[in-house]
């Protein structure tokens, strides 16, 4: 039987419809609307902010520096830690590239999908016996040095504020005093680790507690100033930068590493004090 050109085209058209119907669920899952219910008054961020490349490069370098220092703190488990951090960096970068985090009226806020796995992992580390042993084995000296990355982070946040991508309250000219932790970190490291062994445990413990408070302060302001259904601050200039690459790595990688470093140090120092 001969097939006319029109019949050929019709067959190809039917095949394309079938293929598109088959692939639709997969394509839909990759799009930003896929995992969120339709909400009246839906809002999305239509495009990433136009930011200078030096800021992005500086932040990526800072993130990698934090990852390297934390991996060094892990000692013999450095390769495993590096792999996990590298995988999470890549996964969150690809995720941010899909515009998944741009749906600002999503319930729950889509930034939760970044924060929740990290919180779960930290809880497991401090509850499971293997996790506790690993936390106790982390090098206190490297954990202290890691906090120096908070200086370039604050410089990047200030630059993002000047380019209207984060609110002023998230910078050292507003309500963010986290730069104090970064500036004091090398001083504390010198006092406590300048000679072989740990000195001034009480000072190091007090410093970690104060700087943990500084971190929680900026995290709370950052979350509540991001465009979402729980936004409470900075409606004139919300925290939009963290919804894009590479600044998604701030809540995904940098803050968790800093937070875990504080918790691990405090845990070790309290045990040493009891002993």
GIFENBEL-V475252 format. One record per residue. N is the residue number from 1. RES is the residue in one small letter. OMEGA is omega in whole degrees, -180 to 180 (NA if undefined). Layout:
n = <N	N>
res = <RES	RES>
omega = <OMEGA	OMEGA>
//
This chain:
n = <1	2	3	4	5	6	7	8	9	10	11	12	13	14	15	16	17	18	19	20	21	22	23	24	25	26	27	28	29	30	31	32	33	34	35	36	37	38	39	40	41	42	43	44	45	46	47	48	49	50	51	52	53	54	55	56	57	58	59	60	61	62	63	64	65	66	67	68	69	70	71	72	73	74	75	76	77	78	79	80	81	82	83	84	85	86	87	88	89	90	91	92	93	94	95	96	97	98	99	100	101	102	103	104	105	106	107	108	109	110	111	112	113	114	115	116	117	118	119	120	121	122	123	124	125	126	127	128	129	130	131	132	133	134	135	136	137	138	139	140	141	142	143	144	145	146	147	148	149	150	151	152	153	154	155	156	157	158	159	160	161	162	163	164	165	166	167	168	169	170	171	172	173	174	175	176	177	178	179	180	181	182	183	184	185	186	187	188	189	190	191	192	193	194	195	196	197	198	199	200	201	202	203	204	205	206	207	208	209	210	211	212	213	214	215	216	217	218	219	220	221	222	223	224	225	226	227	228	229	230	231	232	233	234	235	236	237	238	239	240	241	242	243	244	245	246	247	248	249	250	251	252	253	254	255	256	257	258	259	260	261	262	263	264	265	266	267	268	269	270	271	272	273	274	275>
res = <x	x	x	x	x	x	x	x	x	x	x	x	x	x	x	x	x	x	x	x	x	x	x	x	x	x	x	x	x	x	x	x	x	x	x	x	x	x	x	x	x	x	x	x	x	x	x	x	x	x	x	x	x	x	x	x	x	x	x	x	x	x	x	x	x	x	x	x	x	x	x	x	x	x	x	x	x	x	x	x	x	x	x	x	x	x	x	x	x	x	x	x	x	x	x	x	x	x	x	x	x	x	x	x	x	x	x	x	x	x	x	x	x	x	x	x	x	x	x	x	x	x	x	x	x	x	x	x	x	x	x	x	x	x	x	x	x	x	x	x	x	x	x	x	x	x	x	x	x	x	x	x	x	x	x	x	x	x	x	x	x	x	x	x	x	x	x	x	x	x	x	x	x	x	x	x	x	x	x	x	x	x	x	x	x	x	x	x	x	x	x	x	x	x	x	x	x	x	x	x	x	x	x	x	x	x	x	x	x	x	x	x	x	x	x	x	x	x	x	x	x	x	x	x	x	x	x	x	x	x	x	x	x	x	x	x	x	x	x	x	x	x	x	x	x	x	x	x	x	x	x	x	x	x	x	x	x	x	x	x	x	x	x	x	x	x	x	x	x	x	x	x	x	x	x>
omega = <179	177	-179	177	-180	179	178	-180	-180	179	179	180	179	178	-180	178	-180	-180	-179	177	-180	-176	-174	-180	-180	180	-180	-179	-179	-180	-171	-178	-164	-170	-176	177	177	-176	176	-180	-178	178	176	172	-171	-178	177	-180	177	-175	180	-179	-180	178	-179	180	179	-179	178	178	179	179	179	177	178	180	-180	-179	180	178	177	178	-178	176	-176	180	-175	-178	180	180	179	179	-179	180	179	178	-179	175	-179	-178	-179	177	178	-180	180	-180	180	-177	-180	-175	-176	179	-170	178	-179	177	-3	177	-172	176	177	-180	175	-173	-174	180	180	179	179	180	180	177	179	-180	-177	179	179	-180	179	178	179	179	180	178	-179	-178	-178	-177	-177	-179	179	178	178	180	-179	-175	175	179	-179	176	178	177	-180	177	178	178	178	176	178	177	179	179	172	176	170	179	-180	-178	178	-180	-180	173	179	-176	-177	-180	-175	-179	177	178	-179	-179	-177	-176	179	178	178	179	-179	-179	-172	-174	-176	175	-179	-178	-177	177	176	-178	-179	178	-179	178	180	180	179	180	180	-177	173	176	177	179	-180	179	-177	178	179	179	179	180	-175	175	175	-179	-179	-180	179	-179	-180	-176	167	178	178	176	-177	180	-177	-174	-175	177	-177	173	-4	-172	172	180	177	177	-175	-172	-172	-179	177	179	178	-180	-180	178	177	-177	180	180	-180	179	-180	-176	177	178	178	-178	179	180	NA>
//
